[in-house]
Amino acid sequence: MHLFGIHPQEQRIERELHVSVYIIIYKFLLGLIEFSAGLTVALAGSRIYRLYQSSLLKELSEDPHDLLARLSESVVPNLLTHNSYVVIYLVVLGLAKMVGAVGLMYKQNWGVDLLVLLTILMAPFQIVSVILSRHVFDLLYLVVGLLIALYLIEFRPKAWISRMFLRFS
């Protein structure tokens, strides 16, 4: 304990991690949603698929050219029938984001590192998604994630990479 009650290690972390509570909440809620979606697909995927099929048949009987119904035909069955990879992906990604958010809350370097590495690993998949789907929300999700990662490393990727290599060498 020092003069102002803050240990030098804590002061260094405070200077290094300028963390916003909004980022912590965003990352934690996003992780919770992904984790919950993975569990939902794992536990109720077949029931959801049956419900989807009956709703789709009803919708297509009313309007055989329904664009949303036709688009969902190529995505939803694959998502709910080949669900083991989707479940693993969503559960692991959701847990990692929640753990990273907790690390940020406690101002730990590993929280920043985990969330930035997740962003880097997921960026190629998100870029492909933006190119294939051309949805504004996919682009917005990608841009927000990249801006948060850059904010967490204070817009200095070279310094962050150097710190990462020094830590592991």
C-alpha positions in Angstrom: 0.0 0.0 0.0 1.3 3.3 -1.0 0.5 6.9 -0.2 -2.8 7.1 -2.1 -3.8 3.5 -1.5 -3.0 2.3 -5.0 -0.3 -0.3 -5.5 2.3 0.6 -8.3 1.2 -2.6 -10.3 -2.4 -1.3 -10.2 -1.3 2.2 -11.4 0.5 0.6 -14.3 -2.5 -1.4 -15.3 -4.8 1.7 -14.9 -2.5 3.6 -17.3 -2.2 0.7 -19.7 -5.9 -0.2 -19.7 -8.2 2.6 -20.4 -11.4 0.5 -20.3 -14.9 1.8 -20.8 -17.8 0.3 -18.9 -19.7 0.3 -22.2 -17.2 -2.0 -23.8 -17.3 -4.4 -20.9 -21.1 -4.5 -21.0 -21.2 -4.8 -24.8 -18.6 -7.7 -24.9 -20.3 -9.5 -21.9 -23.8 -9.2 -23.4 -22.6 -10.3 -26.8 -20.8 -13.3 -25.3 -23.9 -14.1 -23.2 -26.1 -14.0 -26.3 -23.7 -16.2 -28.3 -23.4 -18.7 -25.4 -27.1 -18.8 -24.9 -27.7 -19.3 -28.6 -25.3 -22.2 -28.7 -27.0 -23.9 -25.7 -30.4 -23.3 -27.3 -29.4 -24.9 -30.5 -27.8 -27.8 -28.6 -30.8 -28.4 -26.3 -33.7 -27.5 -28.6 -32.4 -27.5 -32.1 -34.6 -30.4 -33.4 -37.7 -28.8 -31.9 -36.9 -25.4 -33.4 -36.3 -27.1 -36.7 -39.7 -28.8 -36.7 -41.3 -25.5 -35.7 -39.4 -23.7 -38.5 -40.6 -26.3 -41.1 -44.2 -26.0 -40.2 -44.0 -22.1 -40.2 -42.2 -22.2 -43.6 -44.8 -24.5 -45.1 -47.5 -22.2 -43.9 -45.7 -19.1 -45.2 -45.0 -20.6 -48.6 -48.5 -21.8 -49.0 -49.7 -18.2 -48.5 -47.0 -16.6 -50.7 -44.8 -19.0 -52.7 -42.5 -16.2 -53.7 -41.8 -14.9 -50.2 -38.2 -13.6 -50.3 -37.4 -14.1 -46.6 -38.8 -17.6 -46.5 -36.7 -18.5 -49.6 -33.6 -17.0 -48.2 -34.0 -18.8 -44.9 -34.4 -22.2 -46.7 -30.7 -22.2 -47.4 -29.5 -21.1 -43.9 -31.8 -22.4 -41.2 -31.8 -26.1 -42.0 -28.0 -26.2 -42.2 -27.7 -24.3 -38.9 -30.1 -26.5 -37.0 -29.2 -29.9 -38.5 -25.4 -29.6 -38.6 -25.4 -28.1 -35.2 -22.4 -29.6 -33.5 -19.9 -27.2 -35.0 -22.3 -24.3 -34.6 -22.8 -25.2 -30.9 -19.1 -25.6 -30.2 -18.4 -22.3 -32.0 -21.1 -20.3 -30.2 -20.4 -21.7 -26.8 -16.6 -21.3 -26.9 -16.8 -17.9 -28.5 -19.5 -16.7 -26.0 -17.5 -18.0 -23.0 -14.3 -16.4 -24.3 -16.0 -13.0 -24.7 -17.6 -13.2 -21.2 -14.3 -14.2 -19.7 -12.5 -11.4 -21.6 -15.1 -8.9 -20.3 -14.6 -10.0 -16.8 -10.8 -9.6 -17.3 -11.5 -6.0 -18.5 -13.7 -5.4 -15.5 -10.8 -6.3 -13.2 -8.4 -4.4 -15.4 -6.3 -7.4 -16.3 -4.0 -7.4 -19.4 -5.1 -10.9 -20.4 -8.7 -9.6 -20.8 -7.6 -7.1 -23.4 -5.4 -9.7 -25.1 -8.1 -12.3 -25.2 -10.7 -9.9 -26.7 -8.2 -8.4 -29.2 -7.1 -11.9 -30.3 -10.7 -13.0 -30.7 -11.3 -10.0 -32.9 -8.2 -10.8 -35.0 -9.2 -14.5 -35.3 -12.8 -13.7 -36.2 -12.1 -10.8 -38.7 -11.5 -13.0 -41.8 -14.8 -14.8 -41.2 -16.6 -11.5 -40.7 -15.1 -10.0 -43.8 -16.3 -13.0 -45.9 -19.7 -12.6 -44.3 -19.8 -9.0 -45.2 -18.8 -9.7 -48.8 -21.3 -12.6 -49.3 -24.3 -11.1 -47.5 -23.7 -7.4 -48.1 -25.8 -6.5 -45.1 -25.2 -3.2 -43.3 -25.5 -4.9 -39.9 -22.7 -7.3 -40.7 -20.4 -4.4 -41.8 -21.4 -2.4 -38.7 -20.7 -5.4 -36.4 -17.2 -5.8 -38.0 -16.4 -2.1 -37.8 -17.5 -1.8 -34.2 -15.5 -4.9 -33.2 -12.4 -3.6 -34.9 -12.8 -0.1 -33.3 -13.2 -1.6 -29.9 -10.1 -3.8 -30.4 -8.1 -0.7 -31.5 -9.4 1.3 -28.6 -8.4 -1.4 -26.1 -4.8 -1.2 -27.5 -4.9 2.6 -27.6 -4.8 2.6 -31.4 -1.2 1.4 -31.3 -1.1 -2.1 -32.8 2.7 -2.2 -33.1 3.1 -1.5 -29.4 0.6 -4.2 -28.5 2.2 -6.8 -30.7 5.6 -5.9 -29.2 4.2 -6.3 -25.7 2.7 -9.7 -26.6 6.0 -11.0 -27.9 7.9 -9.7 -24.9 5.4 -11.4 -22.6 5.8 -14.8 -24.3 9.6 -14.7 -24.9 
